[in-house]
Amino acid sequence: MTKLSERRTLTEQRRFRQAPRRTVVTAVAVIAITLAVVGISSGTVPSARSVPMSTSMPGAVDPPRECVGSRFATFGAIYDRVFDAVTPRLPAAVRSRSAEIKKAAHRDMERLRVSRLAVSSHPYDLGADENSPVMTYRDPISQWIVSKLIDVREGRAGEAIPVENLTLAQAVESAWLYMYVTVMIPASVAARSMPAIATIAGPLTVGALVSMPILLGVYGATQIYQAISKRLIDACIVSVTREQRDRAGRGVRDLRFAYPIPDVVKDISGQVMLADAQSCRPIGDLPLTRIATRTSDYLQSISTGAQRQRIRTATADLQRFMKSTTVPANLIPADPADFTVIEKALSMGLSQVPFVGGAPLDIVLGLNHNRNQKKDFADRVPLESLSVTKSLTAAYYAYGLATSMVEIAWRQGGMDPAAAVIDQLLPGLGVTPDMLPRTTGLVGAPNLYGLVVFHNVVRSLCLAEDSAVSHPRTSGERVPVTRARW
C-alpha cells in the first residue's frame, strides 16, 4: 500500500509538471467564472466596501488591497484565489511544491498573449457610465465594433494582452460574443426557417412547437448574460493591490501584433467617440440633413473638377427635397430596443403566430408605445429634420413587413424557392413545402443581424466634432463605476 501511494503521488506530480499551457489557462477561466457566478448567485460574495485592508504576516505590512469586480479581477489574481483555496486538499507532496507550481502557472499565463482585436470589452472599460447610450443599445456584435473603433482611435488595436492581465469582464464579454456569433445567431436563423412539418390544430404546427423553445432559449440566454455581466461588475470577486488593479486589461509595453488596420477603419475611428448623454449627442439623434451634408462634403473632398460640381448640385437638390417633404414621424413605430419589458415579452411570445407574429405585431406594439408616450400621430416634420434613428427604424419595419408579406404569400399558395428548387431537381419525389426549411429565416437575417447591429453602433457613438468636452476622456482612464473605492 505504501508503494502504491508513493506511485500515485509521483504520478500526480508528473501530471502537474506536464500540464499544457492552454489546459491551465482554460481551467483557470472556467473555475474563475464558475466560482464568481456561483458566489454571486448564492449571495456569499460580500460587497466591495466590506473587505478591509489586509496584512498577511505579523509585523510585515502588505500593500493595501481592494476587493474588485470583474473589470479589475485579472486571471492572475483569480488563479491565486482559486489555487490557495484548493491547496489544502492537495496531496502533501504536491502541497510542498505549491509555490513552484503557482509560479510556473503565472509564468505560462504571462507568456501567452491575446490580441486586443480578439477581445471584446465591457462598455465601462471604454469610458462609459450607467447613463451612456451604449448601455441600452448594444448587442455582442455592435459592442465589439464600438470597442474596436475606440481601440483604433486610441492606438491600442495591435496590443498583445497577457492572459495574466486579462480581466474576467473581458473574458465574459468575449465568450458571449463568440457564442452569440457561432451558436445564438445560427440557432435563431434555424428557428425562423423551421418548416411546418405537420399541422397539429388550426395554425399550430409541429415546426412552431420546435422553434419556440429555441427562440425562448436564445432570449433567456441573453437575459442571463446581461444579469451576470452586471452582477460581476458590481461584485466583490478578488482582492488586489493597486499595482494589480492598474495592470488589469493592459497590454505588453512595446510589443504589438502586426495587424494592418484598413485606412477606412482608421478614418472612421478618428471621427467618432463614445456617445455621452450630456456632452456628445449620439449619431442616431442627428437629423438627416446633417448626414447628407457630411456625406456630400466627403465626396467633394475626394473628387475633382466637374464631378465635384455635379455632387454639389445633387446635394442642393436633395436638400430642397428633404426641406419641402414632410412625414408623420410619430407614425413610425417605436424601435423594438425601446420597448418595455411587457412589450418585449409580447413580441417574443407571439412571434410564431401565423400572419400577425413578427413585424406586423411589432408595428402594432411600436405604435401603441408611441401612443402611451402621448405622441401626436398627426404631427408632421420635414424630412430634413427626421433623425437617423427614425429613418433606420422605418427601414427596419419596412424590411420586416416585406419579409412577412412574402412568407404569407408562400403560405397561401405560392411556393417557397427552396421547395421549387427541390421540385425541379427531384420531380415526383413527393416533397411538399411543409417538409422543407423556409427561406424567410435567411431573408430576414440581414435585418436582424445587420441593420440592427448598425443601428446600435450609431446610437452608441457620436461625432468627435460634436463633443462638448475640450479634452475627451479616454477609455484608458477607466472611470471607477463599481462600488469599490480606494
C-alpha positions as MATLAB code, in Angstrom:
seq = 'MTKLSERRTLTEQRRFRQAPRRTVVTAVAVIAITLAVVGISSGTVPSARSVPMSTSMPGAVDPPRECVGSRFATFGAIYDRVFDAVTPRLPAAVRSRSAEIKKAAHRDMERLRVSRLAVSSHPYDLGADENSPVMTYRDPISQWIVSKLIDVREGRAGEAIPVENLTLAQAVESAWLYMYVTVMIPASVAARSMPAIATIAGPLTVGALVSMPILLGVYGATQIYQAISKRLIDACIVSVTREQRDRAGRGVRDLRFAYPIPDVVKDISGQVMLADAQSCRPIGDLPLTRIATRTSDYLQSISTGAQRQRIRTATADLQRFMKSTTVPANLIPADPADFTVIEKALSMGLSQVPFVGGAPLDIVLGLNHNRNQKKDFADRVPLESLSVTKSLTAAYYAYGLATSMVEIAWRQGGMDPAAAVIDQLLPGLGVTPDMLPRTTGLVGAPNLYGLVVFHNVVRSLCLAEDSAVSHPRTSGERVPVTRARW';
ca = [
       0.000    0.000    0.000;
       2.885    2.370    0.752;
       4.482    1.766   -2.629;
       1.114    2.238   -4.314;
       0.623    5.578   -2.524;
       4.099    6.730   -3.485;
       3.445    5.745   -7.078;
       0.198    7.721   -7.115;
       1.956   10.757   -5.642;
       4.688   10.583   -8.303;
       2.019   10.314  -10.978;
       0.227   13.388   -9.646;
       3.462   15.371   -9.588;
       4.219   14.336  -13.150;
       0.769   15.469  -14.249;
       1.282   18.899  -12.695;
       4.645   19.284  -14.416;
       3.397   18.181  -17.809;
       0.110   20.151  -17.885;
      -0.105   22.042  -21.174;
      -0.305   25.795  -21.056;
      -3.647   26.002  -22.759;
      -5.146   23.481  -20.393;
      -4.010   25.530  -17.406;
      -5.383   28.753  -18.858;
      -8.699   27.149  -19.819;
      -9.081   25.620  -16.375;
      -8.370   28.956  -14.732;
     -11.013   30.685  -16.872;
     -13.672   28.060  -16.250;
     -13.022   27.838  -12.498;
     -12.878   31.617  -12.107;
     -16.129   32.284  -13.910;
     -17.862   29.376  -12.160;
     -16.779   30.492   -8.701;
     -17.744   34.089   -9.392;
     -21.178   33.195  -10.724;
     -21.903   30.636   -8.005;
     -20.744   33.023   -5.301;
     -22.857   35.857   -6.612;
     -25.980   33.780   -7.158;
     -25.782   32.250   -3.700;
     -25.298   35.619   -2.046;
     -21.961   34.669   -0.477;
     -19.915   37.350   -2.211;
     -19.598   40.406    0.016;
     -19.783   43.946   -1.240;
     -16.568   45.756   -2.037;
     -16.925   48.021    0.989;
     -16.985   45.085    3.402;
     -13.421   43.971    2.660;
     -10.847   45.705    4.847;
      -7.195   46.368    4.126;
      -5.172   43.285    4.946;
      -1.769   42.229    6.230;
      -0.863   38.605    5.827;
       2.091   38.314    8.242;
       2.517   39.765   11.733;
       4.996   42.617   11.684;
       5.016   42.839    7.858;
       2.790   45.406    6.200;
       1.363   44.316    2.861;
       0.289   46.807    0.213;
      -3.320   47.921    0.717;
      -5.831   45.742   -1.103;
      -9.226   46.386   -2.595;
     -11.877   43.799   -3.412;
     -12.852   44.414   -7.027;
     -15.400   43.249   -9.573;
     -14.841   41.705  -12.964;
     -13.396   44.877  -14.528;
     -10.248   44.609  -12.423;
     -10.258   40.926  -11.423;
      -7.455   39.519  -13.585;
      -6.874   35.865  -14.400;
      -3.656   36.039  -12.386;
      -5.394   37.280   -9.249;
      -8.287   34.852   -9.670;
      -5.879   31.962  -10.188;
      -4.172   32.780   -6.884;
      -7.502   32.807   -5.087;
      -8.623   29.506   -6.588;
      -5.230   27.840   -6.089;
      -4.954   28.941   -2.461;
      -8.464   27.590   -1.849;
      -7.690   24.104   -3.219;
      -4.109   23.788   -1.945;
      -5.102   22.366    1.487;
      -6.899   19.492   -0.296;
      -3.899   18.528   -2.433;
      -1.557   15.634   -1.521;
       1.262   16.547    0.819;
       3.935   16.070   -1.877;
       2.094   18.489   -4.179;
       1.485   20.999   -1.374;
       5.201   21.145   -0.719;
       5.664   22.310   -4.308;
       2.691   24.702   -4.355;
       4.829   27.834   -4.600;
       6.724   26.385   -7.558;
       3.503   25.291   -9.289;
       1.905   28.697   -8.785;
       4.993   30.482  -10.106;
       5.080   28.265  -13.207;
       1.382   28.906  -13.902;
       1.873   32.668  -13.670;
       4.870   32.403  -15.973;
       2.795   30.495  -18.537;
      -0.069   32.997  -18.316;
       2.378   35.869  -18.761;
       3.884   34.254  -21.860;
       0.532   33.514  -23.501;
      -0.664   36.701  -25.256;
      -4.041   37.550  -26.783;
      -4.646   40.219  -29.409;
      -6.831   43.064  -28.227;
      -8.714   42.816  -31.526;
      -9.892   39.351  -30.456;
     -11.193   40.628  -27.101;
     -14.494   42.399  -26.518;
     -14.630   44.956  -23.725;
     -17.382   45.942  -21.337;
     -18.718   49.473  -22.044;
     -17.438   50.628  -18.645;
     -13.904   49.862  -19.825;
     -14.470   52.171  -22.783;
     -15.211   55.130  -20.539;
     -18.994   54.675  -20.393;
     -21.162   55.059  -17.324;
     -24.590   53.696  -16.464;
     -26.316   56.547  -18.346;
     -24.371   56.171  -21.590;
     -26.447   55.130  -24.632;
     -24.180   52.137  -25.251;
     -25.515   50.570  -22.058;
     -29.005   50.434  -23.601;
     -28.371   49.992  -27.307;
     -25.940   47.153  -27.685;
     -25.611   43.576  -28.786;
     -22.431   41.469  -28.743;
     -21.502   42.381  -32.328;
     -22.163   46.123  -32.054;
     -20.340   46.211  -28.717;
     -17.282   44.586  -30.313;
     -17.392   47.057  -33.231;
     -17.641   50.041  -30.889;
     -14.820   48.805  -28.657;
     -12.545   48.137  -31.645;
     -13.188   51.574  -33.171;
     -12.234   53.164  -29.863;
      -9.147   50.926  -29.597;
      -8.060   52.028  -33.078;
      -8.745   55.663  -32.201;
      -6.589   55.418  -29.085;
      -3.802   53.451  -30.781;
      -4.310   50.174  -28.928;
      -5.553   47.958  -31.777;
      -2.368   45.895  -32.050;
      -1.774   45.403  -28.322;
      -0.855   41.970  -27.018;
      -2.566   41.288  -23.674;
      -1.000   38.606  -21.450;
      -3.548   36.151  -20.105;
      -2.154   37.117  -16.691;
      -3.648   40.612  -17.188;
      -6.846   39.536  -18.937;
      -9.839   40.539  -16.839;
     -12.903   38.487  -16.035;
     -15.080   41.144  -17.718;
     -13.089   40.818  -20.941;
     -13.361   37.026  -20.757;
     -17.126   37.094  -20.181;
     -17.803   39.647  -22.948;
     -15.547   37.812  -25.430;
     -17.029   34.410  -24.610;
     -20.545   35.776  -25.107;
     -19.519   37.390  -28.431;
     -18.181   34.126  -29.855;
     -21.145   32.159  -28.509;
     -23.549   34.703  -29.993;
     -21.925   34.532  -33.431;
     -21.428   30.759  -33.581;
     -24.479   29.483  -31.660;
     -27.159   32.101  -30.999;
     -27.414   33.580  -34.494;
     -27.412   30.198  -36.304;
     -29.993   28.882  -33.820;
     -32.239   31.908  -34.370;
     -31.987   31.647  -38.159;
     -32.715   27.906  -37.950;
     -35.768   28.517  -35.752;
     -37.149   31.115  -38.163;
     -36.502   28.729  -41.063;
     -38.216   25.778  -39.384;
     -40.696   24.102  -41.764;
     -44.262   23.442  -40.658;
     -43.640   19.657  -40.907;
     -47.234   18.871  -39.951;
     -50.335   20.683  -38.715;
     -51.490   19.901  -35.176;
     -54.568   22.092  -34.870;
     -55.530   25.190  -36.827;
     -52.435   27.378  -37.311;
     -50.411   25.372  -34.755;
     -47.748   23.228  -36.421;
     -45.017   20.877  -35.298;
     -42.427   23.309  -36.635;
     -43.779   26.089  -34.412;
     -43.557   23.861  -31.341;
     -39.941   23.011  -32.190;
     -38.822   26.562  -32.971;
     -40.450   28.240  -29.966;
     -38.133   26.662  -27.337;
     -35.124   27.652  -29.459;
     -36.180   31.299  -29.638;
     -37.059   31.364  -25.942;
     -33.708   29.737  -25.159;
     -31.841   32.428  -27.091;
     -33.846   35.149  -25.341;
     -33.298   33.520  -21.935;
     -29.557   33.138  -22.531;
     -29.360   36.829  -23.450;
     -31.131   37.863  -20.254;
     -28.895   35.608  -18.154;
     -25.770   37.057  -19.771;
     -26.912   40.622  -19.106;
     -27.663   39.816  -15.465;
     -24.348   38.011  -14.928;
     -22.368   40.734  -16.660;
     -23.902   43.406  -14.438;
     -23.577   41.406  -11.220;
     -19.942   40.566  -11.904;
     -19.137   44.245  -12.449;
     -20.577   45.190   -9.059;
     -19.446   42.104   -7.132;
     -16.516   41.573   -4.800;
     -14.619   38.778   -6.544;
     -10.988   39.044   -5.503;
      -8.757   41.389   -3.521;
      -5.963   43.053   -5.470;
      -3.237   45.602   -4.826;
      -3.168   48.928   -6.592;
      -0.446   47.629   -8.911;
      -2.517   44.592   -9.878;
      -5.550   46.805  -10.432;
      -3.611   49.138  -12.721;
      -2.371   46.178  -14.808;
      -5.871   44.823  -15.402;
      -6.527   44.505  -19.112;
      -3.230   46.146  -20.039;
      -1.119   45.047  -22.992;
       2.601   44.361  -23.064;
       4.624   47.520  -23.491;
       6.464   47.822  -26.831;
       5.001   44.530  -28.084;
       2.276   44.591  -30.724;
       0.661   42.267  -33.213;
       1.418   43.355  -36.773;
      -2.198   43.616  -37.888;
      -2.716   46.095  -40.750;
      -5.674   48.348  -39.984;
      -7.574   49.367  -43.165;
      -7.427   53.081  -43.883;
     -11.213   53.348  -43.937;
     -11.384   51.976  -40.383;
      -8.703   54.430  -39.232;
     -10.622   57.267  -40.865;
     -13.913   56.304  -39.214;
     -12.348   55.742  -35.787;
     -10.792   59.212  -35.925;
     -14.211   60.811  -36.415;
     -16.217   59.062  -33.690;
     -16.277   58.860  -29.921;
     -18.371   57.058  -27.341;
     -21.673   58.930  -27.072;
     -22.490   60.565  -23.777;
     -25.873   61.716  -22.563;
     -24.520   65.138  -21.555;
     -21.509   66.021  -23.695;
     -21.738   64.210  -27.037;
     -25.010   63.660  -28.901;
     -25.336   60.167  -30.481;
     -25.206   59.922  -34.269;
     -28.631   58.286  -34.145;
     -30.131   61.533  -32.812;
     -28.708   63.698  -35.614;
     -31.031   64.949  -38.389;
     -30.771   63.514  -41.896;
     -29.728   66.863  -43.338;
     -26.582   66.750  -41.204;
     -25.673   63.320  -42.543;
     -26.377   64.373  -46.129;
     -24.137   67.424  -45.736;
     -21.266   65.435  -44.246;
     -21.538   62.785  -46.962;
     -21.535   65.456  -49.673;
     -18.523   67.202  -48.150;
     -16.603   63.940  -48.066;
     -17.435   63.045  -51.672;
     -16.414   66.518  -52.815;
     -13.110   66.216  -50.953;
     -12.147   63.124  -52.956;
     -13.470   64.440  -56.282;
     -12.156   66.967  -58.779;
     -13.458   69.375  -61.387;
     -16.830   68.721  -62.986;
     -17.542   65.724  -60.735;
     -17.340   67.925  -57.674;
     -19.789   70.391  -59.200;
     -22.255   67.582  -60.031;
     -22.106   66.382  -56.407;
     -22.735   69.932  -55.188;
     -25.752   70.289  -57.475;
     -27.190   66.888  -56.482;
     -26.755   67.772  -52.806;
     -28.637   71.060  -53.258;
     -31.500   69.230  -54.991;
     -31.620   66.633  -52.206;
     -31.651   69.295  -49.504;
     -34.544   71.133  -51.206;
     -36.490   67.877  -51.482;
     -35.948   66.999  -47.812;
     -36.945   70.510  -46.740;
     -40.192   70.532  -48.727;
     -41.249   66.954  -47.937;
     -42.930   66.300  -44.613;
     -43.519   62.966  -42.918;
     -45.638   61.889  -39.900;
     -42.681   60.996  -37.691;
     -44.776   59.588  -34.852;
     -46.437   57.108  -37.208;
     -43.055   55.411  -37.408;
     -43.384   52.767  -34.657;
     -41.006   52.824  -31.726;
     -37.811   50.858  -32.159;
     -38.013   47.372  -30.524;
     -34.957   48.317  -28.455;
     -37.140   50.937  -26.716;
     -39.970   48.521  -25.910;
     -40.974   47.991  -22.306;
     -40.477   44.586  -20.678;
     -44.116   43.661  -21.311;
     -43.898   44.747  -24.959;
     -40.734   42.725  -25.482;
     -42.376   39.667  -23.902;
     -45.413   40.000  -26.190;
     -43.180   40.440  -29.236;
     -41.195   37.318  -28.386;
     -44.091   35.174  -27.226;
     -46.306   35.853  -30.249;
     -43.559   35.869  -32.867;
     -44.568   32.439  -34.180;
     -48.276   33.206  -34.576;
     -49.110   32.949  -38.303;
     -49.899   36.140  -40.220;
     -49.629   38.530  -37.227;
     -46.432   37.372  -35.490;
     -43.182   39.158  -36.250;
     -43.122   42.550  -37.996;
     -46.930   43.130  -38.084;
     -47.250   42.608  -34.332;
     -44.113   44.695  -33.625;
     -45.611   47.551  -35.650;
     -48.749   47.471  -33.512;
     -46.677   47.349  -30.325;
     -44.480   50.207  -31.565;
     -47.445   52.425  -32.391;
     -49.037   51.669  -29.032;
     -45.726   52.586  -27.390;
     -45.863   55.985  -29.119;
     -49.472   56.446  -28.038;
     -48.545   55.722  -24.424;
     -45.824   58.374  -24.757;
     -48.571   60.912  -25.674;
     -47.134   61.487  -29.146;
     -49.339   63.150  -31.765;
     -49.779   60.877  -34.785;
     -50.915   63.844  -36.928;
     -47.730   65.816  -36.320;
     -45.609   66.147  -39.471;
     -41.967   67.184  -39.688;
     -39.710   67.985  -42.653;
     -37.717   65.024  -43.875;
     -34.527   67.006  -43.293;
     -35.178   67.079  -39.521;
     -36.048   63.383  -39.250;
     -33.447   61.669  -37.058;
     -31.141   58.892  -38.193;
     -32.775   56.584  -35.641;
     -36.271   57.247  -37.003;
     -35.138   56.558  -40.575;
     -33.357   53.330  -39.621;
     -36.366   52.203  -37.579;
     -38.631   52.840  -40.564;
     -36.251   50.819  -42.771;
     -36.241   48.008  -40.195;
     -40.049   47.752  -40.154;
     -40.341   48.113  -43.929;
     -37.879   45.246  -44.484;
     -39.518   43.097  -41.818;
     -43.012   43.734  -43.167;
     -41.904   42.895  -46.711;
     -40.432   39.614  -45.474;
     -43.670   38.794  -43.631;
     -45.752   39.518  -46.739;
     -43.569   37.199  -48.825;
     -43.953   34.453  -46.226;
     -47.748   34.884  -46.175;
     -47.834   34.689  -49.976;
     -45.888   31.428  -49.892;
     -48.223   30.014  -47.264;
     -51.315   30.978  -49.230;
     -50.479   29.021  -52.341;
     -47.133   30.258  -53.562;
     -44.067   28.059  -53.462;
     -41.018   28.741  -51.325;
     -37.886   28.973  -53.517;
     -36.313   26.050  -51.626;
     -39.331   23.838  -52.357;
     -39.378   24.991  -56.002;
     -35.728   24.040  -56.474;
     -36.234   20.613  -54.894;
     -39.310   20.047  -57.035;
     -37.342   20.849  -60.184;
     -34.299   18.766  -59.243;
     -36.275   15.800  -57.942;
     -39.674   15.772  -59.670;
     -42.161   13.248  -58.457;
     -40.373   12.756  -55.129;
     -43.424   13.922  -53.229;
     -41.617   16.566  -51.194;
     -44.063   19.265  -50.101;
     -43.206   22.833  -48.994;
     -44.210   21.959  -45.429;
     -41.343   19.479  -45.284;
     -38.556   21.908  -46.287;
     -36.907   24.768  -44.371;
     -38.376   28.180  -45.111;
     -36.067   30.676  -46.793;
     -37.617   33.532  -44.802;
     -35.169   32.793  -41.985;
     -32.254   33.657  -44.252;
     -34.093   36.533  -45.930;
     -34.764   38.189  -42.563;
     -31.239   37.680  -41.185;
     -29.761   40.879  -42.734;
     -32.451   42.881  -40.955;
     -31.961   41.300  -37.531;
     -28.186   40.851  -37.595;
     -27.175   43.617  -39.984;
     -29.380   46.675  -39.765;
     -29.992   46.251  -36.021;
     -26.248   45.994  -35.359;
     -25.564   49.123  -37.428;
     -28.373   50.941  -35.605;
     -26.881   50.045  -32.222;
     -23.488   51.326  -33.358;
     -24.783   54.740  -34.473;
     -26.758   55.079  -31.235;
     -23.665   54.265  -29.177;
     -21.223   56.590  -30.955;
     -21.122   60.326  -31.562;
     -19.135   62.556  -33.898;
     -15.910   63.783  -32.311;
     -16.623   67.289  -33.624;
     -19.806   67.372  -31.510;
     -18.062   66.694  -28.233;
     -18.601   69.477  -25.699;
     -15.524   68.347  -23.746;
     -12.301   70.072  -24.763;
     -10.222   67.083  -23.672;
     -12.337   63.956  -24.238;
     -11.998   61.262  -21.621;
     -10.252   58.181  -22.973;
     -11.131   54.636  -22.076;
      -7.659   54.264  -20.607;
      -8.722   56.409  -17.638;
     -11.004   53.553  -16.559;
     -13.548   55.587  -14.653;
     -14.435   53.769  -11.399;
     -18.109   52.879  -11.625;
     -18.228   49.904   -9.274;
     -18.870   50.152   -5.555;
     -15.192   49.512   -4.936;
     -13.227   52.590   -3.877;
      -9.726   53.228   -2.618;
];
